[in-house]
Amino acid sequence: RFSENTVAQMWYFVKCIYFGLSAYQIRCGYPTRVLGNFLTKSYNYVNLFLFQGFRMVPFLTELRAVMDWVWTDTSLSLSSWICVEDIYAHIFILKCWRESEKRYPQPRGQKKKKVVKYGMGGMIVVLLICIVWFPLLFMSLVKSVAGVVNAPLDVSVKITLAGFQPIFTMSAQQQQLRSVQENEFVNFTKAFVTSDESKTNMALQWLESYFAQDLIIAELKGSSNSLWTISPPSRLNLIEMLGSNEKDFPITVSWSVQRNLSLGAKAETASGKNVKSLDDETRRDLIMLLNGTSSHLKVTIPKFIPRYIRAPSDSDATPVEQLGEDHMFDISLTLMRAQNLSDQIQEWWIVNQLTAGPLDTIDPKREAGLRIYVFSDQVSPPSLGFLAGYGIMGLYASVVLVIGKFVREFFSGISHTIMFEELPNVDRILKLCTDIFLVRETGELDLEEDMYAKLIFLYRSPETMIKWTREKTQ
């Protein structure tokens, strides 16, 4: 219904105004002469600010000037036409300021009032300081005040021996990603209070920027979710490399944290890795596992997988070294074998965490697995992502420097425009401009060229400008 349709009511209201103005224009008739802009009929603050706002609209002044030149009979070139329009606009602004000075005169030799100085000057000082500090305040407050929690959707871990087939791959999703309650986060923070004040301060200072909702515990099952399908030649090559004493044999663990990209993260997946060289004893134990001489042997890799991972908005997920020496925990590797109905041997690896974390329950009968604490940095909301995505340096380059350039143009170069700005009386120049518009409307194009030449000569001659802009009493 029309009574419930706000858009239709607004459209009807606009149409009423449009038809009313059209009827008034038809009644009064179309003007035969158009002299200047419709906002330049009076010389007050309202017309001044409206006219300046009109000139600030991008391309509106230029479009109006070019269209007037195209559809108006004139002997001036386009550059000369724009020159007259610019002079007329400048003189009109000066006329408005001179009229305001007459209405509100300033007594001679009297200092400016504090209301004017602190009102105008103080506002400009505060504005300039805010522009300089805007990137720092914006980047520091946008995530802490209006930040959005970007919890991980998937946490994956993969372990590889040298460049061979990965021995362990596992992911944690949905119920395996456990959120931390507020009281648990408090207990988690208290766990880092030790006798060493320097380490305690470092850990607590790092944790100050995070909240309980930013911490997620990823509980990964210990058994690999895929069989270890390595070919026999590669298996023999792996055993030979483990038994060789000439080369370092690396073991690599890589992890990845997947987030919701639509919430404002720069990258959908943040990843990282850790490479560790195996010692001789560990290499011998791995050979025994691969040969099948000891099926229940557990190979220990110390300080291998990070217990705490920081997942920022970019693609780099790093271990949190600020949370003490046990930020990397020990793991055990076990190779399991099973034989199916077709007498085919199937193998998979089991990885187990040997040291418990602050919120882990120590149960010797618990199922093998990994518990990784993921700290997700809050991201800026999508509505402000177009600014936060540039970073501090990007905001300085794109916002502060651009605004600073316009401010510098306002404060510098004033001395070069004194002869055109400090004009006591602009009535004669304003009349000359309106006379150019008048003779153009009447079709006297020769006189238009003569008066334009007179205007240009006036701006080229400082002495003539001084004579023309004197007060009438002088």
C-alpha positions in Angstrom: 0.0 0.0 0.0 1.1 3.6 -0.7 0.7 4.5 3.0 3.3 1.8 3.9 5.7 2.4 1.0 8.3 4.9 2.1 10.1 4.9 -1.2 6.9 5.7 -3.1 6.0 8.5 -0.7 9.5 10.1 -1.1 9.2 9.8 -4.9 5.8 11.4 -4.9 7.1 14.2 -2.7 10.0 14.9 -5.1 7.7 14.8 -8.1 5.3 17.4 -6.4 8.3 19.8 -5.9 9.4 19.2 -9.5 6.0 19.9 -11.0 5.5 22.9 -8.7 8.8 24.5 -9.8 8.1 23.7 -13.4 4.7 25.4 -13.2 6.2 28.5 -11.6 8.8 28.7 -14.3 6.2 28.4 -17.0 4.1 31.1 -15.4 7.1 33.5 -15.0 8.6 32.7 -18.4 12.1 31.7 -19.3 14.8 34.4 -18.6 16.2 36.1 -21.7 19.6 36.8 -20.0 21.5 34.5 -17.7 24.3 36.4 -15.9 26.6 34.3 -13.9 25.8 31.4 -11.5 22.4 31.3 -9.7 24.2 31.2 -6.4 26.0 34.5 -7.0 22.9 36.8 -6.7 23.6 37.7 -3.1 26.8 38.3 -1.1 26.4 36.6 2.2 27.7 33.6 4.0 25.0 31.3 2.7 25.7 32.1 -0.9 29.5 32.0 -0.2 29.4 28.5 1.3 26.9 27.1 -1.2 29.0 28.4 -4.1 32.2 27.0 -2.6 30.4 23.7 -2.1 29.3 23.8 -5.7 32.8 24.3 -6.9 34.1 21.4 -4.7 31.9 18.8 -6.4 34.2 16.8 -8.7 33.9 17.8 -12.4 30.7 19.8 -11.9 32.3 23.2 -12.4 34.3 22.0 -15.4 31.3 20.3 -16.9 29.1 23.4 -16.5 31.8 25.7 -18.0 32.4 23.4 -21.1 28.7 22.9 -21.7 28.1 26.7 -21.5 30.9 27.3 -24.0 29.5 24.7 -26.4 25.9 26.0 -26.4 26.6 29.7 -26.1 27.5 32.1 -29.0 30.9 33.6 -28.1 34.1 34.7 -29.7 36.3 33.5 -26.9 38.2 30.3 -27.0 37.6 27.6 -24.4 40.7 28.5 -22.3 39.6 32.2 -22.3 36.1 31.2 -21.4 37.4 29.2 -18.4 39.7 32.1 -17.4 36.7 34.4 -17.2 34.7 31.9 -15.2 37.6 31.5 -12.8 38.1 35.2 -12.4 34.4 35.7 -11.8 34.3 33.0 -9.2 37.3 34.4 -7.4 36.0 37.9 -7.4 32.6 36.8 -6.1 34.3 35.0 -3.1 36.3 38.2 -2.4 33.1 40.3 -2.6 31.4 38.0 -0.1 34.3 38.3 2.4 34.4 42.1 2.0 30.7 42.4 2.6 31.1 40.2 5.8 33.9 42.5 7.0 31.6 45.5 6.6 28.7 43.8 8.5 31.0 42.6 11.3 33.8 45.2 11.5 37.0 44.5 13.5 38.1 47.6 15.5 41.5 48.9 14.6 44.3 47.9 16.9 42.2 45.5 19.0 43.5 42.0 19.6 41.5 38.9 18.5 39.2 37.5 21.1 40.0 34.2 22.8 36.8 32.7 21.5 37.9 33.2 18.0 41.5 32.2 18.6 40.8 29.0 20.6 37.7 28.2 18.6 39.2 28.4 15.1 42.9 27.9 15.9 42.3 25.2 18.5 40.1 23.3 16.2 42.7 23.4 13.4 45.4 22.2 15.8 43.3 19.3 17.0 42.4 18.5 13.4 46.0 18.4 12.2 47.1 16.3 15.2 44.3 13.9 14.5 45.3 13.6 10.9 48.9 12.8 11.8 47.9 10.2 14.5 45.0 8.8 12.6 46.8 5.7 11.1 48.3 4.7 14.5 45.0 5.2 16.4 43.0 3.5 13.7 45.3 0.4 13.4 45.5 0.0 17.2 41.8 0.5 18.0 40.1 -1.1 15.0 40.9 -4.6 16.1 40.8 -4.1 19.9 37.5 -2.2 19.9 35.7 -3.2 16.7 37.7 -6.4 15.9 36.0 -9.5 14.7 37.0 -12.9 16.1 38.2 -15.1 13.1 38.2 -18.6 14.7 40.0 -21.3 12.7 37.8 -23.7 10.6 40.5 -26.3 10.1 43.9 -27.1 11.7 46.1 -29.6 9.8 49.5 -31.1 10.7 51.7 -33.1 8.3 55.0 -34.8 9.2 57.5 -35.8 6.5 60.8 -37.8 6.6 63.2 -36.0 4.2 61.5 -35.8 0.8 59.6 -39.0 1.0 55.9 -39.8 1.3 54.4 -38.0 4.4 54.2 -40.4 7.3 51.5 -38.5 9.2 48.6 -36.2 8.1 45.7 -35.2 10.4 43.2 -32.4 10.5 40.9 -31.0 13.3 37.5 -29.6 12.4 34.2 -28.7 14.1 34.0 -30.6 17.4 37.7 -31.2 17.5 38.2 -27.4 17.7 37.4 -26.6 21.3 36.7 -23.1 22.4 38.2 -21.9 25.7 35.9 -20.5 28.5 36.7 -17.4 30.4 37.7 -19.2 33.6 39.9 -21.6 31.6 41.6 -18.6 30.0 42.3 -17.1 33.4 43.8 -20.4 34.6 45.8 -20.6 31.4 47.3 -17.2 32.1 48.1 -18.0 35.7 50.1 -21.1 34.4 52.8 -18.7 33.1 53.5 -17.0 36.4 56.9 -18.4 37.4 59.8 -17.5 39.7 61.6 -15.9 36.7 60.0 -12.4 36.5 61.5 -11.6 33.1 59.9 -14.7 31.5 56.6 -14.1 33.3 56.4 -10.5 32.2 57.2 -11.5 28.6 54.4 -14.2 28.6 51.8 -12.0 30.3 52.6 -9.0 28.1 52.1 -11.1 25.0 48.8 -12.6 26.4 47.3 -9.1 27.2 46.3 -8.6 23.5 44.2 -11.8 23.5 40.9 -12.8 24.9 39.3 -16.1 25.7 37.4 -16.2 22.4 40.7 -15.8 20.5 42.1 -19.1 21.9 41.1 -22.4 20.3 42.4 -25.9 21.3 42.8 -28.2 18.3 42.5 -31.8 19.3 44.1 -34.0 16.6 43.8 -37.8 16.6 47.1 -39.6 16.9 46.5 -42.1 14.1 47.2 -40.8 10.6 44.1 -40.4 8.5 45.9 -42.0 5.5 47.9 -45.2 5.0 51.6 -44.9 4.5 51.8 -46.1 0.9 55.5 -46.0 0.2 57.0 -48.1 -2.6 59.5 -50.8 -1.8 62.4 -49.1 -3.6 61.7 -45.8 -1.8 61.5 -47.7 1.5 65.0 -49.2 0.9 66.3 -45.8 -0.1 64.9 -44.3 3.1 66.5 -47.1 5.2 69.9 -46.5 3.4 69.7 -42.7 4.1 68.9 -43.3 7.7 71.8 -45.6 8.1 74.2 -43.3 6.3 76.5 -41.2 8.6 77.5 -38.7 6.0 74.4 -36.6 5.6 72.0 -34.9 8.0 68.6 -36.5 7.9 65.8 -33.9 8.4 62.3 -34.5 9.6 59.8 -31.8 8.8 56.5 -30.9 10.4 54.2 -28.4 8.6 51.0 -27.0 10.0 48.2 -24.9 8.5 45.3 -23.0 9.9 42.3 -22.2 7.7 40.0 -19.2 8.4 36.9 -17.6 7.0 38.2 -15.2 4.4 34.9 -13.3 4.2 35.4 -12.0 7.8 38.4 -9.8 6.8 41.5 -12.0 6.9 44.2 -11.2 4.3 44.8 -14.9 3.5 42.5 -17.9 3.9 45.2 -20.2 5.1 48.1 -19.4 7.5 50.9 -22.0 7.5 54.3 -22.7 8.9 56.8 -25.5 9.4 59.7 -26.7 11.6 62.7 -28.7 10.3 64.8 -30.8 12.7 67.8 -33.0 12.1 67.6 -36.5 13.6 70.4 -37.8 15.8 72.1 -41.2 15.4 70.1 -42.9 18.0 66.7 -41.8 16.6 67.8 -42.8 13.1 68.7 -46.3 14.4 65.3 -46.6 16.1 63.5 -45.6 12.8 65.5 -48.3 10.9 64.3 -50.9 13.4 60.7 -49.7 12.9 61.0 -49.8 9.1 62.6 -53.3 9.1 59.9 -54.6 11.5 62.3 -55.9 14.1 60.6 -53.9 16.8 56.9 -53.2 16.2 56.1 -51.7 19.6 59.1 -49.3 19.6 58.3 -45.6 20.1 60.7 -43.1 18.6 60.9 -39.9 20.5 61.4 -36.5 18.7 62.1 -33.8 21.3 60.9 -30.2 20.9 59.4 -30.8 17.5 55.8 -29.6 17.2 54.7 -26.2 18.5 52.3 -26.2 21.4 51.2 -22.6 20.8 50.6 -21.2 17.2 49.8 -17.6 16.4 47.5 -17.3 13.4 47.5 -13.7 12.2 45.4 -12.3 9.3 48.2 -13.0 6.8 49.6 -16.3 5.6 52.3 -16.8 8.2 51.5 -18.9 11.3 54.4 -19.0 13.7 55.1 -20.7 17.0 54.7 -18.4 20.1 58.2 -18.3 21.6 57.1 -15.7 24.2 55.3 -18.4 26.2 58.3 -20.1 27.7 60.7 -22.8 26.8 58.1 -25.5 26.5 56.4 -23.9 23.5 57.6 -26.9 21.5 56.6 -30.3 22.9 58.0 -33.8 22.4 56.3 -36.5 20.3 56.6 -40.2 19.8 56.4 -42.0 16.5 55.0 -45.6 16.2 54.6 -47.5 12.9 51.6 -49.8 13.0 51.0 -52.8 10.7 47.8 -54.7 9.9 47.1 -57.5 7.4 43.8 -57.5 5.5 41.9 -60.4 4.0 43.9 -60.3 0.8 47.2 -60.8 2.8 48.2 -57.2 2.0 50.1 -55.4 4.7 48.8 -52.0 5.6 50.9 -49.5 7.5 50.2 -46.2 9.3 51.9 -44.0 11.8 50.8 -43.0 15.2 52.0 -39.7 16.7 51.5 -39.0 20.3 52.2 -35.9 22.5 54.5 -36.7 25.4 54.2 -33.5 27.5 50.9 -32.0 28.7 49.9 -28.4 28.2 48.4 -25.9 30.8 44.8 -27.0 30.1 45.6 -30.7 29.3 44.5 -33.4 31.7 47.3 -35.8 32.5 45.9 -39.3 31.9 48.3 -42.1 31.1 45.4 -44.1 29.5 44.3 -41.3 27.2 44.2 -41.9 23.4 47.2 -40.9 21.4 47.0 -37.5 19.8 48.1 -33.9 19.7 46.7 -30.8 21.4 47.7 -27.5 19.8 46.7 -24.1 21.1 45.9 -21.7 18.3 45.8 -17.9 19.0 43.8 -16.2 16.3 44.4 -12.5 15.8 41.2 -10.5 15.6 40.6 -9.0 12.2 39.1 -5.6 11.3 35.4 -5.8 10.3 34.6 -6.0 6.6 33.2 -2.5 6.6 36.7 -1.1 7.6 38.7 -3.7 5.8 39.4 -1.3 2.9 41.3 0.9 5.3 42.9 -1.6 7.6 44.2 -3.7 4.7 46.7 -0.9 3.7 48.5 -1.1 7.1 50.1 1.9 8.9 52.5 2.8 6.1 49.8 2.4 3.5 47.5 4.8 5.4 50.3 7.3 5.8 51.0 7.2 2.1 47.4 7.2 0.9 45.7 9.4 3.5 48.1 11.5 5.5 50.4 12.5 2.7 47.6 13.4 0.4 45.8 15.5 3.0 49.1 17.0 4.0 49.7 18.1 0.4 46.5 20.0 0.3 47.1 21.6 3.7 50.6 22.6 2.7 49.2 24.3 -0.5 46.9 26.3 1.7 49.6 27.4 4.1 52.4 28.0 1.6 52.5 30.2 -1.5 50.2 32.8 0.1 52.7 35.5 -0.6 52.5 34.9 -4.4 48.7 35.6 -4.4 48.6 38.8 -2.2 48.0 41.1 -5.2 45.0 39.0 -6.2 43.6 38.3 -2.7 44.0 41.5 -0.8 41.7 43.7 -2.9 39.8 46.3 -0.8 37.0 46.9 -3.3 36.1 44.4 -6.1 33.0 46.1 -7.4 34.6 47.4 -10.6 36.1 44.1 -11.5 32.8 42.3 -10.7 31.0 44.8 -12.9 33.4 44.2 -15.7 32.8 40.4 -15.5 29.0 40.9 -15.5 29.3 43.3 -18.5 31.1 40.5 -20.4 28.2 38.2 -19.7 25.8 40.9 -20.8 27.4 41.8 -24.1 27.7 38.0 -24.8 23.9 37.6 -24.3 23.2 40.6 -26.6 25.4 39.1 -29.3 28.0 42.0 -29.4 31.0 39.6 -29.7 33.4 42.3 -30.8 32.8 44.2 -27.6 33.1 40.9 -25.7 36.7 40.5 -27.0 37.6 44.0 -26.1 36.3 43.7 -22.6 38.1 40.4 -22.1 41.3 42.0 -23.3 40.7 44.7 -20.7 40.2 42.2 -18.0 43.4 40.3 -18.9 45.4 43.6 -19.0 44.0 44.5 -15.5 45.4 41.2 -14.1 48.7 41.8 -15.8 49.2 45.3 -14.5 49.5 45.5 -10.7 49.4 49.3 -10.7 46.1 49.4 -12.7 44.8 46.7 -10.3 45.6 48.9 -7.3 43.7 51.9 -8.9 40.7 49.8 -9.8 40.4 48.2 -6.4 40.6 51.3 -4.3 37.7 52.3 -2.0 35.3 54.7 -3.6 36.2 57.4 -1.1 39.8 57.3 -2.4 
